[in-house]
Amino acid sequence: MAKRRGFIYQGSEIYGGLSGVYDYGPLGVALKHNLQNLWWSSFVTAWDDMYPVDSAILMNRKVWEASGHASGFNDPMVECSNCHSRLRQDHVTDKKCPVCGKEGTLGEPRQFNMMFKTQYGAVDEPAETKQADPAITKSLTYVVENTTYLRPETAQGMFVNFKNILDTVQPNMPFGLAQIGKGFRNEISPRDWLFRLREFEMMEIEYFVKPAEWEKAFEEWRAGMATYFQKIGLPESMVHEKEVEEADRAHYSQRTIDFEFDFPFGRKELAGLAYRGDYDLKNHQEKSGVSLAYQPKDGSESFLPHVVEPSFGVERLVLAVLTAAYSTDTQGGEKRTFLKLPAEIAPVKVAVFPLLKNKPGLVKKAREVYENLKKELGAVEWDDNGNIGKRYRRQDEIGTPHCVTVDFQTLEDNTVTVRNRDTTQQERVKIDALNAKL
């Protein structure tokens, strides 16, 4: 359904696709942007102490050395000697290869760094040819020094801009930095559609607090995240908090709560709330030699702030929303599939139909209604393809909350029918009251 209706496509599909990479179609783009806009209005514009940033995907590799990602961002990997599949060790439940089915072919686990490595600047030939020629050792050094990574998270871009924010904005404590952006992880075995990807988008906040006040901020964000999940239509019964044990936490975290969701393939992580302490600012201060201390405006002693980090994966939210919204019922003796999306995130808010597309009077009046609603509501769709029943089913399936039909009675009394997606009930509404009604 997601492909047929233009939500999600396989990346590079005409060439056989690319594992762990997906593209968004028109409705998917709209849904994703609506989730992001609601996140932005909930956590950025609604707060007085939140500042947006947009950091680059490519950064100096020293950033990743200081953050610990260059050495610690690893997953244990096993390789099958029969089919040569490479698999995450935690995705293998027994001694049998899940790809080819052979037993006893899985090798010993070894660490695999999940960051995508790349070079910037001119690279004239492979490094291995340079190693045999001492005359061009300098050129080889250039290749090594110009190695960097596609960022696996957006957080470090905010930490390395911390001093710039202090100098330009001069914020009071506490305050937060917010960013929406792409991340890349060279996953050993991408799986479960949008859940585990190699290219994805994140919505992250680094909230800087006085060291003694992190628990208060942590609880505030804990409640705020739960409220956001409710806004986007995730039932409370499908969202669960999990206190992550120390052995399972990321290298930078002193406390983490995972918000898990009941996906079709099991209960898995949807978003996370981490207390990072001063790990990042301290490391970047030590490695760069630049002071990242915060100087209070009252003249008291400077200090390194601690950080509370709420982090959301956009693709996982899209998958959770589609999962929660996907519904079926029976209408008129026929099975109906519909997306029970909250109106605020639905890709199309209203669809406008002329009852018949071959009646010029109906079409003209329906176009007037459509254009007026589009000025007010934006995400309004014109639909005159097929009979009225098929149009209703099509709009139900993409989650459109309301359909407005212009019929022959409209030409007599200036009323239209407004149909509710969830109940399929219809009522007649005066055209001049339509905007307010919707």
NUMI-305580 format. One record per residue (C-alpha): residue in one letter; x, y, z. Coordinates in steps of 0.25 Angstrom, whole numbers, plus 5000, padded with zeros to 4 digits. Layout:
! NUMI-305580
A,X,Y,Z
...
! end
This chain:
! NUMI-305580
M,5000,5000,5000
A,5011,5010,5003
K,5017,5008,4990
R,5004,5007,4982
R,4999,5020,4988
G,5012,5028,4987
F,5017,5028,5002
I,5030,5020,5001
Y,5038,5014,4990
Q,5051,5005,4989
G,5063,5013,4987
S,5069,5011,4972
E,5058,5001,4970
I,5059,5001,4955
Y,5073,4996,4957
G,5070,4985,4967
G,5070,4994,4979
L,5080,4997,4990
S,5079,4990,5003
G,5075,4999,5015
V,5072,5011,5006
Y,5057,5016,5003
D,5051,5028,4996
Y,5039,5036,4999
G,5028,5038,4989
P,5018,5050,4989
L,5010,5046,5001
G,5022,5040,5009
V,5029,5054,5008
A,5016,5061,5013
L,5015,5051,5024
K,5029,5052,5028
H,5029,5068,5028
N,5016,5068,5036
L,5023,5060,5047
Q,5035,5069,5046
N,5027,5081,5047
L,5019,5076,5059
W,5032,5073,5066
W,5038,5087,5062
S,5025,5094,5068
S,5025,5085,5080
F,5040,5086,5084
V,5046,5098,5077
T,5037,5110,5074
A,5028,5107,5087
W,5040,5108,5096
D,5047,5121,5100
D,5061,5115,5101
M,5062,5107,5089
Y,5072,5110,5077
P,5072,5103,5064
V,5085,5100,5057
D,5088,5092,5044
S,5102,5086,5044
A,5109,5080,5032
I,5108,5065,5029
L,5124,5065,5027
M,5132,5069,5039
N,5147,5069,5042
R,5151,5054,5046
K,5156,5059,5059
V,5142,5062,5063
W,5139,5047,5062
E,5152,5043,5069
A,5149,5053,5081
S,5134,5048,5082
G,5139,5033,5083
H,5132,5029,5070
A,5144,5026,5062
S,5148,5015,5072
G,5136,5012,5079
F,5124,5012,5069
N,5125,4997,5067
D,5115,4985,5065
P,5120,4971,5066
M,5119,4964,5053
V,5120,4949,5048
E,5122,4944,5034
C,5117,4932,5028
S,5128,4924,5021
N,5118,4917,5012
C,5110,4929,5006
H,5119,4940,5011
S,5107,4948,5017
R,5112,4958,5028
L,5102,4958,5040
R,5101,4965,5053
Q,5104,4955,5064
D,5091,4959,5072
H,5083,4956,5059
V,5088,4942,5059
T,5080,4933,5069
D,5087,4920,5067
K,5098,4913,5060
K,5091,4913,5047
C,5093,4924,5036
P,5080,4931,5035
V,5083,4934,5020
C,5087,4920,5014
G,5082,4911,5025
K,5096,4904,5027
E,5100,4900,5041
G,5115,4902,5046
T,5118,4913,5036
L,5118,4925,5044
G,5132,4930,5048
E,5136,4937,5061
P,5131,4951,5064
R,5139,4963,5060
Q,5137,4978,5063
F,5131,4986,5051
N,5131,5001,5051
M,5118,5006,5045
M,5122,5019,5040
F,5123,5022,5025
K,5137,5026,5022
T,5140,5036,5011
Q,5151,5045,5005
Y,5150,5060,5002
G,5159,5067,4993
A,5167,5061,4981
V,5170,5047,4982
D,5179,5042,4970
E,5181,5027,4972
P,5178,5016,4983
A,5186,5017,4995
E,5192,5002,4993
T,5199,5007,4981
K,5206,5018,4988
Q,5211,5009,4999
A,5220,5002,4990
D,5226,5016,4985
P,5234,5024,4996
A,5235,5035,4986
I,5220,5038,4988
T,5219,5036,5003
K,5215,5050,5005
S,5203,5048,4995
L,5199,5036,5003
T,5199,5044,5016
Y,5190,5054,5009
V,5180,5043,5006
V,5180,5038,5020
E,5179,5053,5026
N,5167,5056,5017
T,5159,5044,5022
T,5146,5047,5029
Y,5133,5041,5031
L,5118,5043,5028
R,5112,5047,5041
P,5105,5035,5049
E,5098,5045,5057
T,5094,5060,5057
A,5098,5062,5072
Q,5113,5065,5070
G,5110,5077,5060
M,5103,5083,5072
F,5114,5081,5082
V,5125,5087,5073
N,5116,5099,5070
F,5114,5101,5085
K,5124,5112,5087
N,5118,5119,5074
I,5105,5119,5081
L,5110,5125,5094
D,5117,5136,5086
T,5106,5140,5077
V,5093,5137,5085
Q,5098,5138,5099
P,5087,5129,5105
N,5083,5127,5119
M,5085,5114,5125
P,5077,5104,5123
F,5076,5105,5108
G,5075,5095,5096
L,5080,5093,5082
A,5071,5086,5072
Q,5074,5080,5059
I,5067,5072,5048
G,5077,5065,5038
K,5082,5053,5031
G,5090,5042,5038
F,5098,5030,5032
R,5101,5017,5038
N,5108,5005,5030
E,5098,4995,5036
I,5103,4981,5035
S,5089,4975,5032
P,5078,4986,5030
R,5065,4980,5033
D,5050,4982,5035
W,5047,4992,5024
L,5049,5006,5030
F,5053,5002,5044
R,5068,4999,5042
L,5074,5007,5030
R,5088,5012,5025
E,5082,5026,5022
F,5072,5032,5031
E,5068,5045,5037
M,5068,5050,5052
M,5062,5060,5060
E,5071,5063,5072
I,5072,5073,5083
E,5084,5075,5092
Y,5078,5082,5105
F,5089,5088,5113
V,5087,5089,5128
K,5095,5092,5141
P,5101,5079,5146
A,5092,5078,5158
E,5079,5080,5150
W,5080,5069,5140
E,5069,5060,5147
K,5059,5071,5146
A,5061,5074,5131
F,5061,5059,5129
E,5047,5057,5135
E,5042,5069,5127
W,5047,5063,5114
R,5042,5049,5118
A,5028,5055,5119
G,5029,5064,5106
M,5033,5052,5098
A,5021,5044,5103
T,5012,5056,5099
Y,5018,5056,5085
F,5015,5042,5083
Q,5001,5044,5087
K,5000,5056,5077
I,5004,5047,5065
G,4994,5037,5068
L,5002,5026,5075
P,4993,5019,5085
E,4999,5019,5100
S,4997,5004,5100
M,5007,5002,5088
V,5018,5011,5094
H,5027,5006,5106
E,5038,5012,5114
K,5050,5003,5116
E,5061,5007,5126
V,5074,5003,5118
E,5084,4995,5127
E,5098,5001,5128
A,5104,4990,5119
D,5095,4993,5108
R,5096,5008,5108
A,5104,5016,5098
H,5118,5020,5102
Y,5114,5034,5105
S,5102,5031,5113
Q,5100,5031,5128
R,5085,5029,5127
T,5076,5025,5116
I,5062,5022,5114
D,5057,5016,5101
F,5043,5018,5097
E,5039,5005,5090
F,5028,5003,5081
D,5020,4990,5077
F,5024,4989,5063
P,5019,4977,5054
F,5032,4970,5056
G,5033,4972,5071
R,5035,4982,5082
K,5047,4991,5077
E,5053,5005,5080
L,5045,5017,5075
A,5053,5028,5081
G,5063,5031,5093
L,5065,5040,5104
A,5079,5040,5109
Y,5087,5048,5120
R,5101,5050,5113
G,5107,5057,5125
D,5119,5066,5121
Y,5125,5055,5113
D,5124,5062,5099
L,5128,5076,5103
K,5139,5071,5112
N,5145,5063,5101
H,5144,5074,5090
Q,5150,5084,5100
E,5162,5074,5103
K,5164,5070,5088
S,5162,5084,5082
G,5169,5092,5093
V,5157,5102,5092
S,5150,5106,5105
L,5135,5101,5105
A,5132,5106,5119
Y,5119,5114,5121
Q,5121,5127,5128
P,5108,5131,5136
K,5104,5145,5135
D,5104,5147,5150
G,5119,5146,5150
S,5119,5133,5157
E,5129,5122,5154
S,5129,5116,5140
F,5126,5102,5138
L,5124,5091,5127
P,5109,5089,5125
H,5103,5075,5125
V,5094,5070,5114
V,5080,5063,5113
E,5078,5058,5099
P,5064,5054,5094
S,5066,5047,5080
F,5056,5043,5070
G,5058,5035,5057
V,5048,5041,5046
E,5047,5028,5038
R,5044,5020,5051
L,5033,5030,5054
V,5027,5029,5040
L,5027,5014,5041
A,5021,5014,5055
V,5010,5024,5051
L,5007,5016,5038
T,5006,5003,5047
A,4997,5010,5057
A,4988,5017,5047
Y,4986,5005,5038
S,4972,5000,5040
T,4961,4991,5034
D,4946,4990,5035
T,4934,4986,5027
Q,4925,4996,5020
G,4913,4992,5012
G,4917,4978,5012
E,4931,4981,5007
K,4945,4981,5014
R,4951,4995,5015
T,4965,4999,5018
F,4968,5013,5023
L,4979,5020,5031
K,4973,5026,5044
L,4983,5038,5044
P,4982,5050,5053
A,4977,5062,5044
E,4990,5070,5048
I,4999,5060,5041
A,4990,5054,5030
P,4997,5057,5016
V,4984,5062,5010
K,4974,5069,5020
V,4962,5070,5010
A,4958,5064,4997
V,4948,5071,4988
F,4940,5064,4978
P,4929,5068,4967
L,4919,5057,4968
L,4920,5055,4953
K,4932,5060,4945
N,4924,5062,4932
K,4915,5072,4937
P,4921,5086,4935
G,4912,5093,4945
L,4917,5083,4956
V,4931,5084,4952
K,4931,5099,4952
K,4925,5100,4966
A,4934,5089,4971
R,4946,5096,4966
E,4942,5109,4974
V,4940,5101,4987
Y,4954,5094,4984
E,4961,5107,4982
N,4955,5114,4994
L,4959,5102,5003
K,4973,5101,4997
K,4976,5116,5001
E,4972,5113,5015
L,4976,5099,5018
G,4987,5096,5008
A,4988,5081,5007
V,4975,5080,4999
E,4973,5070,4987
W,4964,5070,4975
D,4959,5056,4971
D,4949,5054,4960
N,4955,5040,4956
G,4945,5028,4956
N,4931,5027,4963
I,4929,5034,4976
G,4930,5021,4984
K,4944,5018,4978
R,4949,5032,4982
Y,4944,5031,4996
R,4952,5018,4997
R,4964,5024,4991
Q,4964,5036,5001
D,4961,5026,5012
E,4974,5018,5009
I,4983,5030,5009
G,4977,5036,5022
T,4969,5048,5017
P,4961,5052,5029
H,4949,5058,5021
C,4943,5058,5007
V,4935,5069,5001
T,4925,5066,4990
V,4918,5076,4981
D,4905,5070,4976
F,4893,5075,4969
Q,4887,5080,4982
T,4899,5089,4984
L,4894,5097,4971
E,4881,5099,4978
D,4884,5102,4993
N,4899,5105,4993
T,4902,5093,5002
V,4912,5081,5001
T,4913,5068,5007
V,4925,5066,5017
R,4929,5052,5020
N,4936,5047,5032
R,4947,5037,5029
D,4946,5029,5042
T,4931,5028,5043
T,4928,5030,5028
Q,4916,5038,5033
Q,4912,5050,5024
E,4906,5063,5027
R,4902,5075,5019
V,4909,5088,5021
K,4907,5102,5016
I,4919,5106,5007
D,4921,5119,5014
A,4922,5111,5027
L,4931,5100,5021
N,4945,5106,5025
A,4941,5108,5040
K,4935,5094,5040
L,4947,5087,5035
! end
